[in-house]
Amino acid sequence: MGKNILIKPIISEKSEYLSGDFNQYSFVVNRKANKIEIGKAVEEMYGVQVSSVNTMIMPSKSKVRNTRSGMLRGSVSAYKKAIVKLAPGEEIDFFGDI
């Protein structure tokens, strides 16, 4: 169940700031998943207790690259993002023992 809903965690400067100071973690999730399913999937996959879930649909963006043969136009697909707040004292360690 959790593998179909949670696609991947988002690792960025903003997500690191949120996880360090506010105990919130960001994930790319399935477009059809709702907040309850996302919360249960995080609890099942990481063994933590979720207190709240916020979701947002990020729009697609057009990108342009300059190459030797000219300009290449493309786009980055739209996706659904979930910000999961954990209960106090809970923590998710994405990196393990690196």
C-alpha positions in Angstrom: 0.0 0.0 0.0 2.7 2.5 1.0 4.8 1.9 -2.0 2.0 2.9 -4.4 1.2 6.1 -2.5 4.6 7.4 -1.6 6.8 7.9 -4.6 9.9 9.5 -3.1 11.0 11.9 -0.4 11.9 15.4 -1.4 15.5 16.3 -0.3 16.1 20.0 -0.7 17.3 22.9 1.4 13.8 23.9 2.3 12.8 20.3 3.2 15.9 20.0 5.4 15.0 23.3 7.2 11.4 22.1 7.8 12.5 18.7 9.1 15.1 20.2 11.4 13.0 23.0 12.9 9.4 22.0 12.5 9.5 18.2 12.4 7.9 18.2 8.9 8.9 16.0 6.0 8.1 16.4 2.3 7.2 13.6 -0.2 6.2 13.3 -3.8 2.9 11.3 -3.7 0.4 9.7 -6.1 -1.9 12.3 -7.6 -5.0 10.2 -6.6 -4.0 9.7 -2.9 -5.8 11.7 -0.2 -4.5 12.9 3.1 -5.7 10.0 5.2 -4.1 7.5 2.8 -0.8 9.5 2.8 -0.7 9.6 6.6 -1.3 5.8 6.9 1.4 5.1 4.3 4.0 7.2 6.1 3.1 5.5 9.4 3.3 2.1 7.9 6.5 2.6 5.9 8.6 4.5 8.5 7.0 3.4 11.8 6.3 6.9 13.1 3.1 8.7 14.3 1.7 11.4 11.9 -0.1 14.4 13.4 -1.1 16.2 10.2 -0.8 16.1 6.4 -0.8 19.1 4.0 -1.0 18.5 0.3 -0.5 20.6 -2.8 -0.4 20.0 -6.6 2.7 21.6 -8.1 2.2 22.8 -11.6 4.3 21.8 -14.6 7.1 24.1 -15.7 8.5 24.7 -19.1 12.3 24.5 -19.4 14.7 25.7 -22.2 18.2 24.4 -22.7 20.8 25.9 -25.0 22.8 23.3 -26.9 25.1 23.3 -29.9 22.2 22.4 -32.2 20.0 25.2 -30.8 17.5 25.6 -28.1 15.7 22.6 -26.8 12.3 23.1 -25.2 10.7 20.7 -22.8 8.8 20.6 -19.6 8.9 19.2 -16.0 5.8 17.2 -15.2 3.3 18.3 -12.6 3.2 16.3 -9.4 1.5 16.2 -6.0 3.5 17.1 -2.9 2.7 16.2 0.7 4.2 17.8 3.8 3.8 15.5 6.7 4.1 16.7 10.3 5.1 14.1 12.8 4.2 13.8 16.5 6.7 15.4 19.0 9.7 13.1 19.5 9.3 11.3 16.2 11.9 11.4 13.5 12.6 10.0 10.0 16.2 9.2 9.0 16.4 9.1 5.2 20.2 8.8 5.1 20.8 6.0 7.6 24.5 5.6 8.5 26.2 7.6 5.8 
